[in-house]
Amino acid sequence: MIEQITHPYNLQTALKRVISNKGGAGVDGKKVNVLREDFSKQKTELTEQLRNGAYLPSAIRGVEIPKGQGKTRLLGIPTVSDRLLQQAVSQVVMLKWESEFSPRSYGFRPNKSARQAVGKALELIHEGRNYIVDIDLKNFFDEVDHSLLLNLLHQKVTCQQTLRLIRKWLRAPILIKGKLVKRRKGVPQGGPLSPLLSNILLHELDKELSKRQLQFIRYADDFSIYTRTKSEAIKIKKDITHFLKTKLKLTINEQKSGIRRPVQFGLLGFELVPIYKKGVRGRYQLVASKKAWERLKYRLKTITRKTTPMSLASLLPSAVDVRIEKIKEVQRGWINYFQGASLQIKLRDLDGWLRNRIRYCIWHHWKKRERKRKNLIRLGINQDDAYAWSRTRMGGWAVAQSPILNTTITLKRLKQRGYESMLEMYLTANLSKYSLSRLFVGKPPYT
C-alpha cells in the first residue's frame, strides 16, 4: 500500500486537493500557496522517508473556533506537508473501505451529501416513523480510542508502514496556547484523514443498526434512528447507548440526546414544520434552523461592520465593491445549501436589514461632513437638506434607516454596485433544473 500512496499520480492528486481546499498554516507557519514549490523540492526525500518508515510528522496547531452559546471547538491544523501526505493516504485507504460503508452514511463520502441525508430523513418521517431517537455523541473527535481504531484499520490495511504512519499522526502532539500537549486518544478535526477515520470507527455502529434492521441516518458523528412507536424508540436508545459505551468506548451527551417528534427535531441545520393544508396530515416542510439563521446573520454582520477593513467602491456603477463581493460569497453558499426549504418571508426581512447595513457602511465611509453633503447632492438631494443631514447628530444606524438614504442609496443603485437580494437568489435557485419535489425525495438530486 505504501507504494500506492507514494505513486506520483496519487501524490499529484493529493497536492491539487489540498491546494483547492486552502486552509490555515500549521505550526511551521507555511501556507498552502507555497506547498507546490516546497513539495517539488522535497518530493524525493519525503517519498523515501515514507517508504523506509523514517518520516516524522510535525506537531498540530490547535485553534479554538466558536461553537455557539459561548462554547468553543478545538481544531487541529497539521502543517501543509502533513496535510498533503494525509490526503494521499486517505485516497488509497478509502478505496479499501468505501464499498463496505453503509448507504445510510452520508458524511465525507464520494457522491454523498448532507442534503441527501436530510432528504432521506424527511422520507422516513413521511412513512410514519414519527418517533426519532436523536443521539449526540459527547466530544466524539476528542474521545476516539486509538487502539480500537487501529485494530479496525488492520482488518483491511495490512501494510505495516501505512499503519505506523497513521499511528504517528494520531499520536502527534498538539500546540495549544504555546504549549505542546501529548495525545493518547482522539482524532483532531482539521486534517484530511480525520473524516475517513471517523467513518471507519462509526461503520461499526452502522453495522449494528443494520443488523437490528433499524431505519437510520448518519452524517459523520450526527446520527438519528426513526421508529413508529415511542416504546420502540425508548428501547432502541437504551440498547444503542450501551453498545456505544461497551463496544466503541463512546459516551452520549444526555442533555442533547432524546426521543424527538418531528417538530422538535433538527438535522444538519434544518428543522421541520407541519404543512397546514386541508386534506394534508402528517406531512412536513423543511426550514432553516434558528441557529442557521443566527450564524448567517452573524457572518453578514461581521462583513458589514463599519470597522471591518474592506475597500468600498465609489458611486460609479462600474466600480468593484469588495465588501459586497464578500457578502455575495456568503449568500450563495447559504442559499445553495438551504435551497428547497421554506425561506421566503425570513429572507425578505433579512434583505431589508442587510441593505440598511450596507447603507450604514457607505455613510460611515463618507466620514467627513463636507463629503457627505456633496455625495447627497450628487444623489439628488437639494442643497439645504443635504447640508442639514450632513450635520445631523443622529447615529449612523439611524441615518441608514432614514428616508434620506433609502431614497438616495436605492435598491437600483445597490444593484449597480453588485448587490444581489437573497430572496431573488433563492427564487432563481428553486426555478432551476431540479425542482423542490426532487430535492428532498431521499434520492441523490444529482446523477
KOLVO-949264 format. One record per residue (C-alpha): residue in one letter; residue number from 0; x, y, z. Coordinates in Angstrom, 2 decimals. Layout:
BEGIN
REC  type  seq     east    north       up
REC     A  NUM        X        Y        Z
...
# end
This chain:
BEGIN
REC  type  seq     east    north       up
REC     M    0     0.00     0.00     0.00
REC     I    1     2.86     2.41     0.70
REC     E    2     3.82     2.08    -2.99
REC     Q    3     0.30     3.15    -3.99
REC     I    4     0.45     6.08    -1.56
REC     T    5     3.80     7.31    -2.90
REC     H    6     2.86     6.83    -6.55
REC     P    7     3.41    10.15    -8.43
REC     Y    8    -0.18    10.27    -9.71
REC     N    9    -1.63     9.77    -6.21
REC     L   10     0.65    12.44    -4.73
REC     Q   11    -0.17    14.89    -7.53
REC     T   12    -3.91    14.34    -7.00
REC     A   13    -3.46    14.92    -3.26
REC     L   14    -1.47    18.11    -3.95
REC     K   15    -4.27    19.54    -6.09
REC     R   16    -6.91    18.64    -3.50
REC     V   17    -5.05    20.25    -0.58
REC     I   18    -4.37    23.43    -2.57
REC     S   19    -8.03    23.70    -3.62
REC     N   20    -9.20    23.20    -0.01
REC     K   21    -6.94    26.07     1.13
REC     G   22    -6.91    26.27     4.96
REC     G   23    -4.61    27.87     7.51
REC     A   24    -0.93    27.34     8.24
REC     G   25     0.36    24.74    10.68
REC     V   26     3.00    25.14    13.39
REC     D   27     5.68    25.92    10.79
REC     G   28     3.74    28.97     9.54
REC     K   29     3.80    27.81     5.92
REC     K   30     0.66    28.48     3.88
REC     V   31    -0.88    26.46     1.07
REC     N   32     0.39    28.85    -1.61
REC     V   33     3.99    27.66    -1.04
REC     L   34     3.12    23.95    -0.97
REC     R   35     3.58    23.25    -4.68
REC     E   36     7.09    24.75    -4.77
REC     D   37     8.17    23.15    -1.48
REC     F   38     6.85    19.74    -2.45
REC     S   39     8.67    19.75    -5.81
REC     K   40    11.94    20.27    -3.90
REC     Q   41    11.26    17.71    -1.14
REC     K   42     9.33    15.08    -3.10
REC     T   43    12.17    12.57    -3.45
REC     E   44    13.21    12.88     0.20
REC     L   45     9.63    12.62     1.53
REC     T   46     8.86     9.61    -0.65
REC     E   47    11.98     7.81     0.58
REC     Q   48    11.16     8.61     4.23
REC     L   49     7.64     7.23     3.81
REC     R   50     8.89     4.01     2.25
REC     N   51    11.51     3.27     4.92
REC     G   52     9.34     4.42     7.83
REC     A   53    11.62     7.33     8.81
REC     Y   54     9.03    10.07     8.27
REC     L   55     8.13    12.04    11.43
REC     P   56     5.04    14.28    11.32
REC     S   57     5.11    17.77    12.79
REC     A   58     3.05    18.84    15.78
REC     I   59    -0.52    20.02    15.18
REC     R   60    -1.55    23.64    15.68
REC     G   61    -4.60    23.86    17.96
REC     V   62    -7.12    26.58    17.12
REC     E   63   -10.30    27.23    19.09
REC     I   64   -13.30    28.26    16.98
REC     P   65   -16.66    29.50    18.32
REC     K   66   -19.31    26.79    18.62
REC     G   67   -22.25    28.87    19.85
REC     Q   68   -23.58    29.72    23.33
REC     G   69   -20.12    30.91    24.34
REC     K   70   -18.54    27.48    23.74
REC     T   71   -15.59    26.67    21.50
REC     R   72   -14.40    23.68    19.48
REC     L   73   -10.72    22.75    19.19
REC     L   74    -9.48    22.29    15.63
REC     G   75    -6.15    20.61    14.96
REC     I   76    -4.42    22.04    11.88
REC     P   77    -1.49    19.95    10.57
REC     T   78     1.28    21.53     8.51
REC     V   79     0.61    21.75     4.77
REC     S   80     3.12    18.93     4.12
REC     D   81     1.35    16.65     6.58
REC     R   82    -1.99    17.59     5.03
REC     L   83    -0.68    16.58     1.62
REC     L   84     0.54    13.19     2.88
REC     Q   85    -2.64    12.59     4.89
REC     Q   86    -4.67    13.27     1.74
REC     A   87    -2.51    10.81    -0.20
REC     V   88    -3.06     8.12     2.46
REC     S   89    -6.79     8.87     2.66
REC     Q   90    -7.23     8.45    -1.11
REC     V   91    -5.73     4.96    -1.04
REC     V   92    -7.25     3.72     2.23
REC     M   93   -10.69     4.99     1.15
REC     L   94   -10.65     2.51    -1.77
REC     K   95   -10.46    -0.34     0.74
REC     W   96   -13.43     0.84     2.78
REC     E   97   -15.81     2.76     0.53
REC     S   98   -17.63    -0.29    -0.85
REC     E   99   -18.20    -1.54     2.72
REC     F  100   -19.73     1.64     4.12
REC     S  101   -23.48     1.77     4.69
REC     P  102   -25.65     3.58     2.11
REC     R  103   -27.15     5.41     5.13
REC     S  104   -23.79     7.03     5.90
REC     Y  105   -23.67    10.40     4.12
REC     G  106   -20.74    12.28     5.65
REC     F  107   -17.45    12.92     3.79
REC     R  108   -18.04    10.33     1.08
REC     P  109   -17.98    10.49    -2.73
REC     N  110   -21.38    11.34    -4.24
REC     K  111   -22.92    11.73    -0.76
REC     S  112   -24.06    14.97     0.87
REC     A  113   -25.86    16.49     3.83
REC     R  114   -28.77    17.36     1.54
REC     Q  115   -29.29    13.69     0.69
REC     A  116   -29.26    12.81     4.41
REC     V  117   -31.93    15.42     5.14
REC     G  118   -33.98    14.19     2.17
REC     K  119   -33.88    10.59     3.41
REC     A  120   -34.85    11.68     6.93
REC     L  121   -37.89    13.52     5.59
REC     E  122   -38.87    10.47     3.57
REC     L  123   -38.71     8.21     6.64
REC     I  124   -40.84    10.64     8.65
REC     H  125   -43.45    10.81     5.89
REC     E  126   -43.61     6.99     6.02
REC     G  127   -44.95     7.34     9.57
REC     R  128   -41.75     6.95    11.58
REC     N  129   -42.52     9.91    13.81
REC     Y  130   -40.54     8.91    16.91
REC     I  131   -36.92     9.83    16.36
REC     V  132   -34.03     8.62    18.51
REC     D  133   -31.72    11.62    18.36
REC     I  134   -28.29    10.78    19.81
REC     D  135   -25.46    13.27    20.26
REC     L  136   -22.01    11.81    20.88
REC     K  137   -20.11    13.63    23.59
REC     N  138   -16.85    15.13    22.26
REC     F  139   -16.62    12.36    19.67
REC     F  140   -13.45    13.52    17.88
REC     D  141   -11.67    14.00    21.22
REC     E  142   -12.66    10.58    22.61
REC     V  143   -11.78     8.15    19.80
REC     D  144    -9.79     5.22    21.20
REC     H  145    -6.56     4.83    19.21
REC     S  146    -6.11     1.09    19.84
REC     L  147    -9.66     0.30    18.79
REC     L  148    -9.35     2.43    15.65
REC     L  149    -6.00     0.87    14.64
REC     N  150    -7.41    -2.63    15.15
REC     L  151   -10.30    -1.79    12.82
REC     L  152    -7.88    -0.37    10.26
REC     H  153    -5.79    -3.54    10.42
REC     Q  154    -8.77    -5.55     9.12
REC     K  155    -8.20    -4.13     5.63
REC     V  156    -4.84    -2.34     5.83
REC     T  157    -2.09    -4.92     6.26
REC     C  158     0.77    -2.63     5.20
REC     Q  159     2.81    -2.02     8.36
REC     Q  160     4.42     1.20     7.05
REC     T  161     0.96     2.70     6.43
REC     L  162    -0.35     1.66     9.84
REC     R  163     2.72     3.07    11.59
REC     L  164     2.34     6.33     9.65
REC     I  165    -1.32     6.69    10.67
REC     R  166    -0.40     5.91    14.28
REC     K  167     2.26     8.67    14.22
REC     W  168    -0.36    11.18    13.06
REC     L  169    -2.77    10.03    15.76
REC     R  170    -0.10    10.48    18.44
REC     A  171     1.34    13.77    17.16
REC     P  172     1.26    16.40    19.95
REC     I  173    -0.96    19.45    19.63
REC     L  174     0.23    23.01    20.25
REC     I  175    -2.33    24.85    22.41
REC     K  176    -1.59    28.42    23.54
REC     G  177     2.15    27.92    23.14
REC     K  178     2.30    24.56    24.97
REC     L  179     2.72    21.12    23.41
REC     V  180     0.13    18.68    24.74
REC     K  181     0.51    14.90    24.36
REC     R  182    -2.35    13.00    22.76
REC     R  183    -3.32     9.43    23.68
REC     K  184    -6.85     9.48    22.27
REC     G  185    -8.91    11.46    19.79
REC     V  186    -8.78    12.32    16.11
REC     P  187    -8.25    16.09    15.74
REC     Q  188   -10.63    17.80    13.35
REC     G  189    -8.84    19.73    10.64
REC     G  190    -6.77    17.09     8.84
REC     P  191    -7.80    15.30     5.60
REC     L  192    -7.53    11.89     7.28
REC     S  193    -9.88    12.62    10.21
REC     P  194   -13.21    12.24     8.33
REC     L  195   -12.21     8.83     6.94
REC     L  196   -11.00     7.57    10.34
REC     S  197   -14.24     8.68    11.99
REC     N  198   -16.27     6.87     9.32
REC     I  199   -14.23     3.68     9.81
REC     L  200   -14.92     3.69    13.55
REC     L  201   -18.62     4.56    13.23
REC     H  202   -19.05     1.96    10.48
REC     E  203   -19.23    -0.47    13.41
REC     L  204   -22.28     1.44    14.63
REC     D  205   -23.81     1.33    11.15
REC     K  206   -23.35    -2.44    11.03
REC     E  207   -25.05    -2.83    14.42
REC     L  208   -28.02    -0.68    13.38
REC     S  209   -28.34    -2.54    10.07
REC     K  210   -28.19    -5.91    11.85
REC     R  211   -31.13    -4.77    14.00
REC     Q  212   -32.95    -3.72    10.78
REC     L  213   -33.35    -0.14    12.02
REC     Q  214   -34.03     2.87     9.82
REC     F  215   -31.28     5.40    10.48
REC     I  216   -29.35     8.34     9.02
REC     R  217   -25.72     9.14     9.83
REC     Y  218   -23.63    12.12     8.77
REC     A  219   -20.18    11.79    10.41
REC     D  220   -20.93    11.70    14.17
REC     D  221   -24.51    13.02    13.79
REC     F  222   -26.98    10.15    13.62
REC     S  223   -30.67     9.54    14.25
REC     I  224   -32.94     6.47    14.23
REC     Y  225   -36.56     6.57    13.03
REC     T  226   -39.27     4.42    14.66
REC     R  227   -43.07     4.12    14.62
REC     T  228   -43.74     3.91    18.38
REC     K  229   -42.41     5.62    21.47
REC     S  230   -41.80     2.34    23.34
REC     E  231   -39.67     1.07    20.47
REC     A  232   -37.68     4.33    20.45
REC     I  233   -37.02     4.14    24.21
REC     K  234   -35.72     0.56    23.97
REC     I  235   -33.51     1.35    20.96
REC     K  236   -31.99     4.38    22.70
REC     K  237   -31.10     2.26    25.73
REC     D  238   -29.58    -0.56    23.65
REC     I  239   -27.57     1.72    21.34
REC     T  240   -26.25     3.76    24.27
REC     H  241   -24.98     0.51    25.82
REC     F  242   -23.41    -0.57    22.52
REC     L  243   -21.60     2.74    22.08
REC     K  244   -20.24     2.63    25.62
REC     T  245   -19.11    -1.00    25.69
REC     K  246   -18.04    -1.67    22.09
REC     L  247   -16.84     1.70    20.79
REC     K  248   -15.90     3.33    24.11
REC     L  249   -18.00     6.40    23.32
REC     T  250   -20.47     8.21    25.57
REC     I  251   -23.55    10.16    24.58
REC     N  252   -24.46    13.66    25.66
REC     E  253   -27.67    13.05    27.64
REC     Q  254   -28.63    16.73    27.62
REC     K  255   -28.65    16.87    23.82
REC     S  256   -29.99    13.35    23.19
REC     G  257   -33.56    12.11    23.48
REC     I  258   -36.74    10.89    21.81
REC     R  259   -37.99    13.59    19.43
REC     R  260   -41.12    14.26    17.46
REC     P  261   -40.66    15.84    14.01
REC     V  262   -41.45    19.39    15.17
REC     Q  263   -38.80    19.07    17.93
REC     F  264   -36.18    17.61    15.64
REC     G  265   -33.32    19.32    13.81
REC     L  266   -30.84    17.76    11.41
REC     L  267   -27.75    19.36     9.81
REC     G  268   -29.11    22.90    10.05
REC     F  269   -32.69    22.04     9.03
REC     E  270   -35.89    21.87    11.07
REC     L  271   -39.36    20.54    10.27
REC     V  272   -42.69    22.38    10.44
REC     P  273   -46.11    20.85     9.68
REC     I  274   -47.83    21.66     6.39
REC     Y  275   -51.16    23.28     7.30
REC     K  276   -53.30    22.43     4.32
REC     K  277   -56.78    21.00     4.06
REC     G  278   -56.68    17.25     3.49
REC     V  279   -52.94    17.01     4.32
REC     R  280   -51.91    15.32     7.57
REC     G  281   -48.57    14.08     8.80
REC     R  282   -46.60    15.99     6.19
REC     Y  283   -43.78    18.40     6.94
REC     Q  284   -41.75    21.01     5.13
REC     L  285   -38.14    21.95     5.74
REC     V  286   -37.00    25.28     7.14
REC     A  287   -33.60    26.58     8.18
REC     S  288   -32.99    26.21    11.92
REC     K  289   -32.78    29.14    14.28
REC     K  290   -29.04    28.53    14.70
REC     A  291   -28.54    28.56    10.93
REC     W  292   -30.23    31.98    10.69
REC     E  293   -28.18    33.28    13.60
REC     R  294   -24.91    32.08    12.05
REC     L  295   -25.83    33.64     8.70
REC     K  296   -26.72    36.94    10.32
REC     Y  297   -23.52    36.91    12.38
REC     R  298   -21.37    36.35     9.27
REC     L  299   -23.14    39.11     7.35
REC     K  300   -22.88    41.41    10.35
REC     T  301   -19.13    40.78    10.56
REC     I  302   -18.64    41.67     6.88
REC     T  303   -20.83    44.81     7.13
REC     R  304   -19.32    46.06    10.37
REC     K  305   -18.15    49.60     9.73
REC     T  306   -14.77    48.89    11.37
REC     T  307   -14.10    45.81     9.21
REC     P  308   -11.25    46.89     6.88
REC     M  309   -12.63    46.41     3.36
REC     S  310   -12.50    48.76     0.43
REC     L  311   -15.75    50.29    -0.75
REC     A  312   -16.40    51.29    -4.32
REC     S  313   -17.20    54.77    -5.44
REC     L  314   -20.67    55.71    -6.65
REC     L  315   -19.76    54.70   -10.20
REC     P  316   -21.70    51.64   -11.42
REC     S  317   -18.56    50.06   -12.87
REC     A  318   -16.61    50.19    -9.60
REC     V  319   -16.00    46.94    -7.69
REC     D  320   -17.18    46.79    -4.08
REC     V  321   -15.06    44.27    -2.17
REC     R  322   -17.49    44.22     0.76
REC     I  323   -20.44    43.36    -1.46
REC     E  324   -18.41    40.61    -3.18
REC     K  325   -17.73    39.06     0.24
REC     I  326   -21.43    39.29     1.10
REC     K  327   -22.35    37.51    -2.14
REC     E  328   -19.95    34.65    -1.38
REC     V  329   -21.73    34.01     1.93
REC     Q  330   -25.18    34.43     0.38
REC     R  331   -24.58    31.97    -2.45
REC     G  332   -23.15    29.28    -0.18
REC     W  333   -26.06    29.58     2.25
REC     I  334   -28.75    29.58    -0.47
REC     N  335   -27.17    26.61    -2.26
REC     Y  336   -27.26    24.59     0.97
REC     F  337   -30.80    25.50     2.03
REC     Q  338   -32.28    25.60    -1.48
REC     G  339   -35.71    23.96    -1.42
REC     A  340   -36.54    24.81     2.21
REC     S  341   -39.26    27.34     3.02
REC     L  342   -37.36    30.62     3.49
REC     Q  343   -39.21    33.39     1.64
REC     I  344   -40.59    35.51     4.50
REC     K  345   -37.40    35.49     6.57
REC     L  346   -35.23    36.18     3.52
REC     R  347   -37.34    39.23     2.66
REC     D  348   -36.84    40.63     6.18
REC     L  349   -33.14    39.76     6.13
REC     D  350   -32.68    41.56     2.79
REC     G  351   -34.12    44.77     4.24
REC     W  352   -31.83    44.56     7.27
REC     L  353   -28.78    43.81     5.09
REC     R  354   -29.43    46.74     2.74
REC     N  355   -29.53    49.06     5.73
REC     R  356   -26.25    47.58     6.97
REC     I  357   -24.67    48.35     3.57
REC     R  358   -26.07    51.90     3.65
REC     Y  359   -24.57    52.29     7.13
REC     C  360   -21.14    51.22     5.79
REC     I  361   -21.40    53.71     2.91
REC     W  362   -22.44    56.54     5.25
REC     H  363   -19.52    55.74     7.55
REC     H  364   -17.16    55.54     4.57
REC     W  365   -18.04    59.11     3.58
REC     K  366   -16.74    60.18     7.03
REC     K  367   -16.35    63.97     6.71
REC     R  368   -19.38    66.25     6.77
REC     E  369   -18.47    68.04     3.55
REC     R  370   -18.07    64.77     1.67
REC     K  371   -21.47    63.63     2.94
REC     R  372   -23.05    66.87     1.78
REC     K  373   -21.53    66.67    -1.70
REC     N  374   -22.46    62.99    -2.13
REC     L  375   -26.06    63.61    -1.07
REC     I  376   -26.31    66.45    -3.63
REC     R  377   -24.82    64.17    -6.26
REC     L  378   -27.51    61.62    -5.44
REC     G  379   -30.32    64.14    -5.96
REC     I  380   -30.89    65.81    -2.57
REC     N  381   -31.34    69.60    -2.58
REC     Q  382   -28.59    71.69    -1.03
REC     D  383   -30.45    72.70     2.15
REC     D  384   -31.46    69.12     3.05
REC     A  385   -28.03    67.81     2.12
REC     Y  386   -26.41    70.36     4.44
REC     A  387   -28.80    69.54     7.30
REC     W  388   -28.34    65.75     7.02
REC     S  389   -24.56    66.01     6.69
REC     R  390   -24.53    67.83    10.06
REC     T  391   -27.06    65.59    11.81
REC     R  392   -26.34    64.26    15.29
REC     M  393   -28.25    61.06    14.60
REC     G  394   -26.25    57.85    14.83
REC     G  395   -25.11    56.13    11.66
REC     W  396   -27.55    53.19    12.05
REC     A  397   -30.47    55.60    12.49
REC     V  398   -29.42    57.52     9.37
REC     A  399   -29.13    54.24     7.42
REC     Q  400   -32.80    53.50     8.15
REC     S  401   -33.96    57.04     7.49
REC     P  402   -35.69    58.22     4.26
REC     I  403   -32.62    60.27     3.29
REC     L  404   -30.54    57.14     2.49
REC     N  405   -33.45    54.91     1.47
REC     T  406   -34.36    57.37    -1.29
REC     T  407   -30.78    58.03    -2.41
REC     I  408   -28.90    54.75    -1.96
REC     T  409   -31.76    52.88    -3.58
REC     L  410   -32.07    49.20    -4.42
REC     K  411   -31.33    50.05    -8.06
REC     R  412   -28.09    51.83    -7.12
REC     L  413   -27.05    48.99    -4.81
REC     K  414   -27.57    46.51    -7.65
REC     Q  415   -25.35    48.67    -9.84
REC     R  416   -22.64    48.16    -7.22
REC     G  417   -23.12    44.36    -7.42
REC     Y  418   -25.64    43.78    -4.61
REC     E  419   -27.98    40.79    -5.01
REC     S  420   -31.10    40.08    -2.98
REC     M  421   -31.05    36.74    -1.16
REC     L  422   -34.75    36.31    -1.87
REC     E  423   -34.12    36.69    -5.60
REC     M  424   -31.22    34.21    -5.37
REC     Y  425   -33.50    31.73    -3.61
REC     L  426   -36.35    32.07    -6.10
REC     T  427   -33.94    31.69    -9.02
REC     A  428   -32.38    28.59    -7.46
REC     N  429   -35.79    26.96    -6.97
REC     L  430   -36.72    27.55   -10.60
REC     S  431   -33.59    25.71   -11.72
REC     K  432   -33.33    22.29   -13.30
REC     Y  433   -34.08    20.37   -10.11
REC     S  434   -37.49    21.19    -8.62
REC     L  435   -38.40    21.22    -4.94
REC     S  436   -40.07    17.83    -5.23
REC     R  437   -36.86    16.22    -6.49
REC     L  438   -34.55    17.84    -3.94
REC     F  439   -35.97    16.00    -0.94
REC     V  440   -37.26    12.64    -2.06
REC     G  441   -34.46    10.64    -0.47
REC     K  442   -32.67    10.08    -3.78
REC     P  443   -29.48    11.85    -4.86
REC     P  444   -30.54    15.07    -6.65
REC     Y  445   -27.52    14.78    -8.91
REC     T  446   -26.50    11.80   -11.00
# end
